[in-house]
């Protein structure tokens, strides 16, 4: 307990905790809709795009977060548009985006001279990379997303399960698609500084799958996903500090353990019955 108290006495750990909790909530809420709409891999593609944008921005001397944000938002619009194509080009677009962005980012770093870049911090995250600006930006994003889900719950539900029906009853589906794209982009850009490009998409997928193990209604899945996401991040952060393991990888492993445990418990009556 004394080590945990000492852990949160450091400023960078306080910032990491606040940002991690806020991003975990937002990613979980967003993840429910994306997973149920079978768009969960969009987060993975956007995180790789963010990696490429961060790398290029650093090499060129630009502010990484401000350079990456519009690039990732643009990419999210392209992927979401292609995912609605009846020919099924969504998965192909994500695959091309992921591979191309990783290649561009890696190439930019490898050919740069005189620029000190830690590629691991981009790929796997670093709790030292976050600052108070990230905290306030994450707080604003969390407020927007939570209020959106509270006041527009029924419309989000309709879009998630039957977009054509939602459009028929007057819901502005294109507006909500654009809103999801922007929010997903911001979550990825902010979250990858903490968890890295290769791991941030796990915050979108794992909590939703865990919540769906014991809950069936949309509302309860949203709530439980947010709770599980926050718990997994906090436990992962504490474990990573105590064991000196990478924060991002530890958080993902905690999420994996929770998911496997819930899957086993769900099947337990069948195994013992």
N, C-alpha and C positions, 0 to 999 in steps of 0.2 A: 504493500500500500504506500509506503514511503517513497518508493521508486516512481510510482504512478503520480503522486503529488509533485515530486521533483520534476517529472517529465513535463507537466503542464505549467511549470513555472517559467519555461523558456518561451520567448515570444514567437519563435517560428513554429513551435508545437501548438500554441494557441491559435495561430492563424491557420495552420493545417487542419486543426479540429473543426474550426468554424466553417471553413470553406468545404471541407469534406462532408460535413453533415448537411450543409445547404445543397451541395451538388448531388449528394446521395438522394435527398428527397426529390429534387427536380428530375433527376435521371430516372428514378423509380416511377414517378407519375407519368413521365413521358414514355417510359418503357412499356407500360401497360398497353397503351394505344398502339405503339409500334409493333409489339409482339403479336397482339391480337389481329392486327392488320397485315401480318406477315412481312413487315418492313424492318425487322430488328437488325438486319445486317447493315442498314444505312449508317448506324453509329460507327461501325467498324470502318466503312469506307471513308466517312468524314474524318475520323481520327487520323487515318493515314494521310488524307489531304492536309490536315492541320500540321502533321509532321513535316511534309514537304514545304508548306508555306512558312513554318517557323524557321526551317533550315535556310531557305532562300532569303528570308528577311534578315536573319542574323548575318549571313555572308555579305549582303548588300548594305548592311548598316541601318536597316529600318527597324522600327519598333515591332517586334514579333507579333504581339497580340493584336495590334491595330492592322497589321498587314494580313494576318491569318484570318481574322474575323470575316471580312467581306469575301475573301476567297472561298472559305468554307461555306458561307451562306449561299453563294452562287452555285457551288457544287451540290449543295443539298436540294436546291430548286431543280437542277438538272436531273438528279437521281430520282427525286419524287415524281417528276414529270414522266421519266422513262418507265418507272415502276407501274404507272397507270396504263402503259401501252399494252394493248391486247396481245401483242406478239411476244410479251414476256421478256423485255429487254432490261428489266430492273436489276436482276442478279448479275447479268453481264456487265451492266454499267458500274455496279459496285466493285466487281472484280477488276475491271480495267482501271477504275479510279484508284483502288488500293495499290495495285502493283505499280502504276505509273507514278503516283505520288511518293511512294517509298523510294523508287528508283531516282526520281528527281531530287528528293531531299538528300539521299545518300551521296549522289554524284556532286551536288552543290557543296556538301561538306568536304568531300574527298579532294576536290580541285581547288578549294579555297586556300589561300596562303596568308599567313599573318593574322588569322582569325582563330581564336581559341574556342572551340565548340565541344561540349561534352555530349556526344550523340546518345549516350545512355540516358541522360536526363530527359531527352525528348522521347525516347522509346519507352522508358520505364518510369518516368516521372522523378521528381525530387521535391521533398517538402521544403527545401531551402529556396526553391524558385518562386514561391508564392509571397505576395506582399499585401499590404492593407488595401491597396487599390483592388486587388482580386477579391478581397473580403467584401468590400462594399458592392462591387459588381455582382458577386454571387448572391448577396442579400437582396439586391434589387430584382435579380432574375427569379429567385425563389418566391418573392412576394408576388410577382406577376403570374407565375405558373400556378401557385396555390390559389390565388384569387380567381384565376381563369377556371380552374377545376371546381371551385366552390359555386361560382355563379353560372357557369355554363356546362354543368355536369351532364344534363340531359342531351344537349347538342353534341357534346363529345362522345357520349354513349352511342348516339344514333350514327355518327360518322364512323365510329370504330367498327360497328357490327354490320351496317348496311348504308354505305355512302350514297348509293343511288336513291334509296328511300329518303334519306336525309335531304338530299337535293330536291326531291320531289315535294317535300313538305315546306320548302323555303329556306332551309339552312344553307348558308353561304359556305359551301364546302371548300371552294378555292381559297377563301380567306383563312379558314382553319388549317388547310394544307400549308399555306404560306407561314402561318403562325408556328405550326409544328416544325417547319424547316428552319426558321430563324432560331427558335428556342433550342432545338437539337444542336445546331451549329455552335451556339454560345456555350451550351453545356460541354460539348466536346472540347472546344478551345480552352475553356477554364479548367476542365477536369483533367486534361492531358498534362498540364503543368504539375499536377499532383500525382496522377497515376500513370501517365505516359500514354503514347499513341497506341501501343499494343494492348493496353489493359482497360482503357476507359470505357469501351463498349460493354464490358462486363457489368458495369453499374446499371446499364439499360436493360440487360437481359436476365441476369441471375435473380434479382429480387422478385420480378414478375413471375418467373417460373416457380420459385419457391412459394409465393403467395397462392398460386393456382393449385398447389398440392392439397390445400385444405379449405379453400374458399372458392365459391362458384359465381357469386354475384359480382358485377363489375365494380360497384362501390366498395365492397369489402376487399376485393383484390387490390384496388388502388391504395386503400388505407394500409393493409398488411404489407404490401410491397414497399411502401415508404418506411414503415417501422423496421422491417427486415433489413432494408438497405442501410439505414442509419446504424442499427445494431452491428451489422457486419463491418461497417467502416470503423466504428469506434473500437470494437474488439481487435480488428486488424491493425489499427494504428498503435494500440497499446502493446500488442504482441510484437509488432515490428520494432518497437523501441526497446522492449525488454530483451528480445533475442537478437537485436541488431540485424534484422532482415530487411530486404527492400519493402517499402511501405505498399506500393502498388500490388506487388505479387502476393504479399501477405493478405491484403484485403480481398483479393480475388480468391485465394485459397479458402478464406473464411466463408465467403459466399458459396463456394463449391461444397464445402463441408455441410453447410446449412441445407443446401439443395439436396444433396445425397441423403442426409439424415431424414428430411421430410419425405423424400421418395420412398425410402425404406419403411418409414412409419406408415405411410399410406398403404403399402403392400403388406404390412405386418399381419393384418387379419387373414389375408389369403395364405400367407406363409404358415401361420400357426393354426389356421382353421381346419 
